Amino acid sequence: YNLPINASINSATVDLNDAGRVVVRVAIPTGIPGDDFTRHIFVGENGGGFVVSEGPVGSLVSDPRVAPDGMVWFAANFQGGNAQAGIYRYNPNDLSTVRITGAPVGTTFYTSPRGNAAGQIGYRADFATGRAWVSFVGGSAQTHAMEQTLDPQSPYSFLFTPSFDEHQLIAGKVMLAGSGFNQIRTIDNHGTAVVLARTNAENAQSPYSGFDNSPAIAPNSGQVAFIANLAAGGRGVYRYDGPGTIVEIARTGTQGLSAIESFGPAINDDGLVAFRGVDSNGKQAIFVGDDADLRRVIGRGDTLDTDLGLGMIDQETPSSPAFSGGVAINAAGDIAFSPTLTPAGNNQVEWGTGVYIARAGAQQVYANGFEGN
């Protein structure tokens, strides 16, 4: 449904903008020697869409991200390197795909690019001896942070997956050189850093014993959502609102949440945070929360309409995941997710993986794309 024959969605994180445009990476066997099949992108909205863009032959395309203006950004990388590697943009206005940059010079791998409405792109650039958080603006790369192997004056020994906002700010998890302490920080294009959260290894008063690798920054508000292991046991989802203010969104063992999965959360400017977890019945599910309430949106065993009839979120094997990749949330509170599907009442027949949006207003789920055999 909405995809070419033999296309599949596998371990891909869907993205969603405020206009309801959804993007996801798909795999299509091309038969071209050296092609690894993971270089195609689906773009859709309002229940329709098609594969509109692809990276160069033989490239590995990152999970695409859709900007507020509808532009779709992704990285194309190659095993062993290639001059075509870099950050690419699909423009829905003229249906073109162009390579925007291969900067900084010496980059061997590009990770998690996201563009904003101003046409700025933030991402991680991997080099032979280290990593850097950079943004590409006005034809040149600007360095936010480098690891110490690249800059001896840097306080960082490792920079994890970054998140980028509408104001050229990068948020992410860092590891400090020497001490090995982990922190959640924001860093601007001048290298100015703000520490949002520390672990109890660094600050004995901290409730956090560790952080997951992929925090998310809201588009405009500066709020940052992150997942943490707790010194007292269990795990939680938290939102940084400003200096001295961190709000608990969810914690295992409360409000019907038994576990939090290791996929990055998503956050909008209203402070709503969506994430993958496991409910009190042991079923994988999508959750969304704010300052007061946590809601289970949908999960394993729930039914959805598909082009093949009534479907169910499930897998033939109980231990197999019921969702692919992470989730996305937009300003309206709509949540995009990618479930694995079977016929309703019969999880021994696998239909494949779909892409859906849970609309916040009507509290209904609509299909934005579905692939099946």
C-alpha positions in Angstrom: 0.0 0.0 0.0 1.6 3.3 -1.2 4.9 1.4 -1.7 6.5 -0.4 -4.7 6.3 -4.2 -4.8 8.9 -5.9 -2.5 9.5 -2.6 -0.5 9.9 -3.0 3.2 10.3 -0.9 6.4 12.9 -2.3 8.8 14.2 -0.7 12.0 13.4 2.7 10.5 12.3 5.8 12.6 9.4 7.8 11.1 9.4 11.6 11.1 6.4 14.0 11.0 6.1 17.8 10.6 3.3 20.2 11.6 1.6 20.0 8.2 1.2 16.2 8.6 3.9 15.2 6.1 5.5 11.9 7.1 8.8 10.4 5.9 10.5 7.1 6.5 13.4 5.1 5.0 12.3 2.0 3.0 14.3 -0.9 1.5 13.8 -1.8 -2.1 15.8 -4.6 -3.8 17.1 -3.0 -7.0 19.3 -5.8 -8.4 22.1 -3.4 -8.9 25.5 -4.9 -7.9 26.8 -3.3 -4.7 23.5 -1.8 -3.8 22.5 -2.4 -0.2 18.8 -1.6 -0.7 18.5 0.9 2.1 18.7 4.2 0.1 15.0 4.9 -0.7 12.7 7.3 1.1 8.9 7.4 1.4 7.1 10.8 1.6 3.4 11.0 2.3 0.5 12.8 3.9 -3.2 12.5 4.4 -3.2 8.7 3.7 -1.2 8.9 0.4 2.4 9.0 -0.7 5.1 7.3 -2.6 8.8 6.7 -2.8 10.1 10.1 -4.1 13.8 10.2 -3.4 16.8 8.0 -3.1 20.5 8.2 -2.3 23.3 7.3 -4.7 23.7 3.7 -5.7 25.4 1.7 -3.0 24.8 4.3 -0.3 23.3 3.7 3.1 20.7 6.4 3.8 20.0 7.6 7.3 16.5 8.0 8.8 15.1 11.0 6.9 13.8 14.1 8.7 11.2 16.5 7.4 11.5 20.2 8.1 8.6 22.6 8.8 8.7 23.8 5.2 8.4 20.2 3.9 12.0 19.8 2.9 13.3 16.3 3.6 16.9 15.9 4.8 19.0 12.7 5.0 22.6 11.5 5.0 24.0 9.2 2.4 27.1 7.2 3.6 29.2 4.5 1.9 31.2 1.6 3.2 34.8 2.6 2.7 33.9 6.1 1.8 32.8 7.8 -1.5 32.9 11.4 -2.9 29.1 11.3 -3.1 28.7 10.9 0.7 27.1 13.9 2.5 23.9 15.6 3.5 21.1 15.5 0.9 17.8 17.4 0.5 14.6 16.3 -1.3 12.6 19.4 -2.4 8.9 18.5 -2.8 8.3 21.8 -4.7 10.3 20.7 -7.7 10.8 17.0 -6.9 14.6 17.3 -6.9 17.1 15.6 -4.7 20.5 17.3 -4.3 23.6 16.9 -2.2 23.8 20.0 -0.1 27.2 19.5 1.6 30.0 17.1 2.3 31.5 19.4 5.0 33.5 19.5 7.1 36.4 18.3 5.0 37.6 14.9 6.2 34.2 13.6 7.3 33.9 9.8 6.9 30.3 9.4 8.2 27.3 11.7 8.6 24.9 11.0 11.4 21.3 12.3 12.2 21.0 15.4 10.0 18.0 17.6 10.7 17.1 20.7 8.7 15.0 23.6 10.0 12.8 26.2 8.3 15.8 28.5 7.8 17.6 25.9 5.8 20.2 25.3 8.5 21.2 21.7 9.0 22.6 20.2 12.2 24.3 16.8 12.4 27.3 14.8 13.7 30.3 14.5 11.5 32.5 11.4 12.2 36.2 11.6 11.3 38.9 8.9 11.3 39.9 9.9 14.9 36.8 11.4 16.4 33.4 13.1 16.1 32.0 16.7 16.0 28.6 18.3 16.3 28.3 20.8 13.4 25.7 22.8 11.6 25.8 23.9 8.0 24.7 27.4 7.4 25.1 29.8 4.5 27.5 27.5 2.6 29.9 26.7 5.5 30.1 24.3 8.4 30.1 25.7 11.9 31.5 23.6 14.8 29.5 23.3 18.0 31.7 20.8 19.7 34.6 18.4 19.0 35.9 15.4 20.8 39.3 15.7 22.4 41.0 13.5 19.8 40.2 16.3 17.3 40.7 19.3 19.6 43.1 18.8 22.6 41.3 21.7 24.4 37.9 20.0 24.2 36.3 18.7 27.4 34.5 15.9 25.5 35.7 12.3 24.9 32.5 11.2 23.1 29.6 13.1 21.5 26.5 11.0 21.1 23.6 11.4 18.6 22.6 15.1 18.4 19.2 16.8 18.1 18.8 20.2 16.3 16.2 23.0 16.6 14.9 26.0 14.8 17.5 28.3 16.4 20.7 26.5 15.4 21.0 24.8 18.8 22.2 21.3 19.3 21.2 19.1 22.2 22.7 15.7 23.1 24.5 13.5 25.5 28.2 14.0 26.0 30.9 12.0 27.8 33.5 14.2 29.5 37.2 13.5 29.0 39.2 12.4 32.0 36.3 11.8 34.4 34.1 9.8 32.0 31.0 11.6 33.4 27.9 11.7 31.2 25.8 14.8 30.8 22.9 16.2 28.8 24.0 19.5 27.2 22.9 22.1 24.7 25.7 23.7 22.6 25.3 26.6 20.2 27.3 27.4 17.1 29.8 29.4 19.2 30.6 26.4 21.4 28.7 27.8 24.3 27.4 24.9 26.4 24.7 24.6 29.0 24.6 21.5 31.2 21.0 20.3 31.6 21.4 17.2 33.6 24.2 15.3 35.4 24.5 11.7 36.7 25.0 10.9 40.4 28.6 9.8 39.6 29.3 13.5 39.2 26.7 15.0 41.5 25.6 12.8 44.5 22.3 14.7 44.6 21.3 13.7 41.1 18.6 11.1 40.8 20.1 9.8 37.5 22.6 7.0 37.2 22.8 7.2 33.4 21.3 8.6 30.3 20.1 7.1 27.0 21.9 8.2 23.9 19.4 10.3 22.0 17.7 13.2 23.8 15.3 15.4 21.7 15.1 19.2 21.6 11.8 20.9 20.9 11.7 23.0 17.7 11.4 26.4 19.3 11.0 26.3 23.1 14.4 25.0 24.1 12.9 22.2 26.1 14.7 18.9 25.9 13.4 15.4 26.5 15.6 12.7 27.7 15.5 9.1 29.2 17.4 8.2 32.3 18.2 5.2 34.5 17.5 6.1 38.1 19.8 5.8 41.0 16.9 4.5 43.1 16.1 1.9 40.4 13.9 1.9 37.3 13.9 4.3 34.4 12.2 7.6 33.7 11.4 10.1 30.9 12.2 13.7 31.8 11.8 17.2 30.2 14.2 20.0 30.8 12.3 23.3 30.9 15.0 25.7 31.9 17.7 26.3 34.6 16.8 24.3 37.7 13.5 22.9 36.2 13.3 19.3 35.1 9.8 17.7 34.9 9.2 14.0 35.3 7.0 12.8 32.4 7.0 9.1 33.2 8.6 6.6 35.5 8.5 2.8 35.4 6.2 1.3 37.9 3.7 4.2 37.7 0.7 5.1 35.6 0.6 1.7 33.9 4.2 1.9 32.6 6.4 -1.2 33.3 9.4 -0.4 31.0 10.9 2.3 28.8 12.5 1.1 25.6 15.8 2.4 24.3 14.6 4.6 21.5 14.9 8.4 21.7 11.8 10.3 22.8 10.1 13.0 20.7 9.0 16.4 22.0 6.9 19.4 20.7 6.8 23.0 21.8 3.9 22.4 24.2 6.1 20.1 26.2 4.3 16.9 25.1 6.7 13.9 25.1 6.1 10.7 23.2 8.2 7.5 23.6 8.2 3.7 23.2 7.6 1.6 26.3 5.9 -1.4 27.8 2.5 -1.3 29.6 1.5 -3.0 32.8 0.3 -6.0 30.8 3.7 -6.5 29.3 2.7 -5.2 25.9 4.9 -2.9 23.9 3.2 0.5 23.4 3.5 4.1 22.4 3.0 6.6 25.3 2.6 10.4 25.5 2.8 12.5 28.6 3.0 16.0 29.9 3.4 17.6 33.3 0.5 15.8 34.8 -0.7 12.8 32.8 0.7 9.8 30.9 -1.4 8.2 28.2 -1.0 4.9 26.4 -1.7 5.8 22.8 -1.7 2.3 21.2 0.2 -0.9 21.6 0.6 -4.6 20.9 -2.7 -6.4 20.4 -4.6 -3.3 19.4 -6.3 -3.2 16.0 -5.9 -0.8 13.0 -7.5 -0.5 9.6 -5.3 -1.5 6.7 -5.8 -2.0 3.0 -6.0 -5.8 3.7 -8.7 -5.4 6.2 -8.7 -5.1 10.0 -5.2 -5.5 11.2 -3.5 -6.0 14.6 -0.2 -4.7 16.0 1.6 -8.0 16.7 4.2 -10.4 15.5 4.3 -14.2 14.9 7.0 -14.5 17.5 6.2 -13.1 20.9 9.7 -11.9 21.5 9.9 -10.0 18.3 9.3 -6.2 18.5 5.8 -4.8 17.7 7.2 -1.5 16.5 10.0 -0.4 14.2 12.3 2.5 15.2 11.3 5.5 17.2 8.3 7.9 17.2 7.7 11.5 16.2 5.3 14.2 17.4 4.2 17.5 15.9 2.8 20.8 17.2 -0.8 19.4 17.1 0.2 16.5 19.3 -0.1 14.0 16.4 2.2 11.0 16.8 3.8 9.1 13.9 4.9 5.5 14.6 5.7 2.3 12.7 3.9 -0.9 13.8 4.3 -4.5 12.7 1.0 -5.9 11.5 -0.9 -9.2 11.4 -4.6 -10.0 10.6 -6.8 -9.2 13.6 -7.0 -12.2 15.8 -4.3 -14.2 14.0 -0.7 -13.2 14.7 0.7 -16.3 12.9 0.3 -14.4 9.6 2.7 -11.5 9.2 1.5 -8.6 7.0 4.6 -6.5 7.3 5.3 -3.1 8.8 3.2 0.1 8.4 3.5 3.8 9.1 0.6 5.4 10.9 -0.3 8.7 12.5 -2.3 8.9 15.7 -4.3 12.2 15.4 -4.5 14.0 18.7 -7.8 15.8 17.9 -10.1 12.9 17.2 -8.0 10.3 19.0 -8.2 8.1 15.9 -5.4 6.4 14.0 -5.1 6.8 10.2 -2.8 5.0 7.8 -0.2 7.1 6.1 1.5 4.1 4.5 1.4 0.4 4.7 3.4 -2.4 3.1 2.3 -5.9 2.9 2.7 -9.0 0.8 
